[in-house]
Amino acid sequence: MATFVFRAIDLAGSTARGEVDADSKQAVTDQLKQRGLIVLDIDAKKGSKELNFEFLQRVKARDVTIMTRQLSTMISSGMTILRALHVLEEQTESKPLKEALTGVRKDLEAGQPLSDALERHPKVFSPLYVAMVRSGETGGVLESALLRTADQLEKDESLRRQVRAAMVYPAVVVSFAFVVLIALVAFIVPVFAGVFKDFGGELPKLTQFTVGLSKIVTGQWYLLIAGFVGSAVGFFQWKKSSWGRPQWDAFRLRIPMKIGDVVQKVSLARWSRTFSSLLHAGVPIIQAIEITGKTAGNTVVERAMTDVIASVKRGGTIGEPLKMIPVFPAMVTHMISVGEETGALDEMLSKVADFYEDEVSTAVKALTSILEPVMIVFVGGIVGFIVISMYLPMFKVYDEIK
């Protein structure tokens, strides 16, 4: 999709100029005709010469949440959607969000529904967001649908914050351990290596390994950097690939020391909360199941939704196929079955979400208490390894003297 600059006249003969995002000039012409304009000229907008780093211009979930609440408030107060979008464009400080709102406003001016306009910006507005807005438009309750969407975004972001907070301590300790290791190998080990030359004889294998590592760090450090960068790039490419991501998601569920349990609880909380919100908003059940799978954040859950959709299409239940998936505990499947029997599936899913959100909070605290001694042992092990490998030759010399 590109941006085109147009010049046109209306039926009264007044000149109109502006910009339109479209796939082709013909698409721009069609949009302008729908607005009752006669096209005079259309040109592709020339790109800016400024450097544009897209990875630094991601829209924060908090910004989208605030914008959604403000949009709901302005619509409920009687303000038109176009005017509300104008106000949001002026006051938002996020450049990518402002650009997305501008595009949405232009599409609305061209006669498109709000949900279709939002759908054209998938990096900002998720399928969940679009589906809930579309259901609100269909039912004539757009402002309440936006409020529910904002609540969903806030709860989802709260889960992310809890997990990130739990990972801060291990990340700091591992980084500190790495710095200590580099400092010991680069500055302390060479001093001992010079002393070992006067000893003569063959050094212990452990000492040889440490001295060799020191030579690589001090003399061929560029190989280490290249290897680290290459490994990181390769890992992220593998994790994003269609065959690597399922393997990574399945592995995350099996990580020991309660980490896998936290991953499972986060996925279940997000899945049940999203499913509940979509059903409560009136989204068709098949579409709700598809969107829930895509936004669960784990391909194991996403693939499970394929079986659920097949079951629903042939007249079956949602809970029955989930019993065969290990990631869904018996409590979840039984509560879903009860919700289907009583016709209160969205309420039951909301209770499941509340339960697992509390479980995530408890599990994160337990994980932090487990990781603290593990990290201390890890750092001590690194320092101890270097110390022992450096003192082994001295013990050997002492034994020979005796």
N, C-alpha and C positions, 0 to 999 in steps of 0.2 A: 504494500500500500504506500502511495506517495501523496505529497501535498501539491495541489495545483492552485495557481493564482488565476482568477477569472475577472472578466469585465463584461457586464451585461446591462440591459435596460429593462425596465418593467413596462407594463401596459400603458402607464401614464407618460412614458418617455424619459423617466429619471434614470440616471446612470447608477449602477450598483457595482461595487468592487468587493473582493474578499478572497478568502482561502477555503478550500474544501479538501478533505482527505478522501481519496478514492483509489480504485485499482487502475483506472484508465481515464482518458479524456472523455470517452463516451459515457462512462459512469457519471462524470461531473456534469455533462450535458443533460443527462436524464434527471439528476437531482435538481438542477436549476430549472428545468421545464416544469417539474412538480411544484416548484415555488412560484411559477408564473413569470419567469424571467426569460428574456430572449438573449441568447449567448452572442457576444461580439468577439471575444478572444479568450483563449485558455492556454496557459503556459505552465510547465512544471516549475515549482519553486526551487530556486538554486540553494544548494546546501550551504550552511555556515562554514567558515574557515576555522572556527574555534574547535579546539580539541574536545571530543565528546567521549567520556569514559562511561559507558552504559552500566558497568558493574558497580560504579559508585553512585548511580542515580536510581537505586531501587526505592520503591515506595514503602515506607514503614507501615506496619499493620496498625500502629496507634494512630497515624495520620488518617488512614482510611476509616477507622472506627469513629474518630471525632467528626470527620466530614459527613459520615452517614447519619450520625445523631443530629448534626446541625441541619442536614437536608430534611430529615423527618420533621424537625421542629418548625422549619420555615414552611413546609408544605401543609402541616396541620394548622398553621396560623393563617392560611388562606393565600399564601404567596404562590405564584405560578412556578412550575419547575424551571422554566427558562430563566426567570429572574433569580431564583434561588441559586442556580448554577453560576450565574454572573457574580453573585455575591461571594460564593465559595471560591471562584477563580481569583478574585481580588484579594481575599484574606489568607488563602493557603500559602505557606512558606515553602512547601515542597515543590520543586520545579517539575519533576516527572508527574506528580499528581495534578498540578495545574495544567500541564499539557494534555493529560488524559481528560480532565474536565472540559477543557476547551474543545477537544474532539467530540465529546459527548454532546456538548451544547450545539455544535455545528450540525451534528447528525439529527438532533431534535428539531432544529430549524429547517432541516431538509424533509421533515415529516416522519422520521422514524420513531418507533416507541422507545422509551427509556431503556428497557431491558435489552433491546437489539443494539442500541448505541453503546451500552456498557459491555456487551459481549465482544465488541470490536477492540477491546483493550484487555486481553486476557492476562497480561502481566500485572495489572492493577486490580482487576475485578475477577475473582475466581468463579468457576461454574456454580458454586454454592450461592455466591452473591447474586449472580444473574438469575438463577432459578427462583430465589426468594423474591426478588424484585418483580420478576415476571408474574409470579403468583399473586403478588400484591396488586399489580396492575389489573390482572384478570378479575380479581375479587373486589376491586375498588377500595382496597384498604392499604394503599401504598405506604402511608406514614407508619402504620403499625408493623408492616413487613420490614421496613427499614430499621425500626427499633429492634425487632427480633434479630435482624442481621447484625446490628451493632453489638447486641448482647452475645451472639455467637462468636463474633470476632474477638471480643474481650476475653471470653472464657478460653478460647483457643490460644490467645496470646499469653494468658495467665499460665497455662500448661507449659508453654515454651520457656517462660521466665523461670519457672521452678526447676526445669531440667537444666537450663543454662547456669543457674545459680549453683546447682549441685556439681557441675563440671568445672567451675572456676577454681576450686581448691586443688583438684588433681592436676589441672593444666598448669597452675602456678608452680606446684611442687616438681612436676616433670620438667618444666622449663628450667627451674633452679638446679635440678640434678644434672641436666644437660650442660649448663654453664659450668658447674663445678667439675664435671668430667673433662670438659674441654680444657679448663684451666689447669687441672692436675696433669693431664697428658701433654699439654703444650709447654708448661713451664717447670713442673716438678720432676717429671719422668726424665727429661733430658739431663738434669743434674745428676740423677742416680746413674744414668747410662754412662756418663763420663767416668764415674767412680768404678763401675763394673768393668771397664776396659783394663784397669790396673789389676783386677783380680785374676784375669786369665781363665782358661777353661771354658766349658760350655754352660750357658745360663739355663736355669729351669724353663720348661716350656711356657709356663704362665708368664714369666718375666719376658721371655722372647716375644710373646704375643703383645704384651703391653708396650715394649720398646718399639716393636714394629708399628703398632698403632700410633705411637708418638711421632714416628718418622713420617707417617702418612699425613697426620694432622699438621705438622710443621712444614713439610716439604711438598706435599701434594694435596693441599687443602681444597684446591679447585675441583679435584675429583670427588671429594666428599660432598661439596655443594652441588655439583652436577648430578651425583647419584641421588641426593636428597630431593632435589627439585624434580628430577625425572620420576622418582618413585611416587612423589606426591601427585604429580600430574597424571601418571598412569593409574593411581588409585582412584582419583576423582573421575577420570574418564570411564574406568571400569564400573564405578558405583552408579554412574549415570546411564550406562548402556542398558539395552533391553534385556541382555542376558546376565549382566553383572548385578543389577539392582535387586532382582529376586534373591540371588545368593546372599547379598549383603543384608537384606531385610530379614531373611531366615536366620542368618548368623547372629544378628543383633538380639533376636529373641532367645538365643541360647547362651549369651554371655554370662559367665558365672558372677558371683559376689553381688547378687541381687540386681545387677544392671539389666539383664534380660527381663526380669520381672517389672522393672520400671518402664522399659520400652513397651511391654505388653499392656500395662495399665494405661499408659498414655494413648496408645492406639485405640484401646477400647473406649476410653473416655471421649476421645475426639469422634470416634465412629458413632457412638450412641447419641452424643449431643447433636451432631450434624443431622443424623437420621431423624431425631425427634423434632428438630427445628424445621426441617423440610416437610415432614408430615403435618406438623401444626400449621404451617403456612399454606397447606393445600396443594403442594406439589404432587403430581401423579406418582404412585408408588414405584413403578418401574424406573421412572426418571430419578426419583429420590434415591433408590438403591444404587443406580449407576453413579450419581454424583457423590454419594457417601463413600463408595469404594475408592473413587479417584482422590478424595480429599482426606482419606484416613491416614495417609503418610506411611503406609506399609503395603507392599505388594501382596503379602500373604493374605491380608484382609481384603484387598482389591480382588484377588482371584477367587476368594470365597464368595464374593458378591455375584460372580457368574453363575454359581450353583443356585444361589438364592433367586436370581432372576428366572432361571429355568424352572425352578419349583413354583414360583408365583404364576408364571405363564401357563403352566399346565394345571393350575387350580390348587396347588399345594400351599404349604405354610412357609413362613420365613424362618421360624425356629428349627424346623426339622433338619434342613441341610447344614445348619450351623453346628448341630450336635456332632457332626463328623469332622469338624475343624478344631484341632487342639488349641488354637489361640483363643477360642471362645469358651470360657468356663461353663460348667453346668448351671450355675446361678443365672448367668446371662441368658442362656437358651430357654430356661424354664420361665424366667420373667417375661421374655418376648412371647413365649407361647401363651402365657396368661393374658398378656396385653392383647394378643390377637383374638383370644376367646371372649374377652370382655369388651372389645372395641375401643380400648384405651391404650393403644400401642404407643402413641407419642408420649403419654404421661409415664408409662412404664419405662420407656427408653430414657426419659429425662431423669427418672430415679436412678437408673443404672449409671448415667453420666455423673450424677451427684456423688454416687457411691465411689466410683473410680477416680473422680477428681480428688476426693478426700484421701483415697488410697495412695494416689500419686504423691500427695503432700507428705504422708506418713512414710512412704517408701523412700522418698528423697532424703528425709532426715536420717533414716536407718542406713541408707547408702553412704551418706557423708560420714557417719560414725564408723562404718566399716573401712572406708577408704583411708581415713586418717592414719591408723597404725600401719596399713599396707604401704602407704607412701613413705612413712618414716623408715620402715624396713627396706624399702626400695632405695632410698637415698643412702642409708647406712651400708647397704650391700655394694653400691657403686664405690663409695669411699673405701670400704674394707677391701674390695677387690684390688684397687690400686695399691693400697698400703701393703697388703700381703705379697703381691707380686714383686714389689720393690724390696721387701725384706727377706724374701726367700734366698737370694744369693748370699746375703750376710749370714743367715743361719747355716748355709752350706759351708762357707769359709770357717765359721766357728767350729763346726763338726770336724773339719779337716785339721784344724789347729789342735783340737783335743786328741 
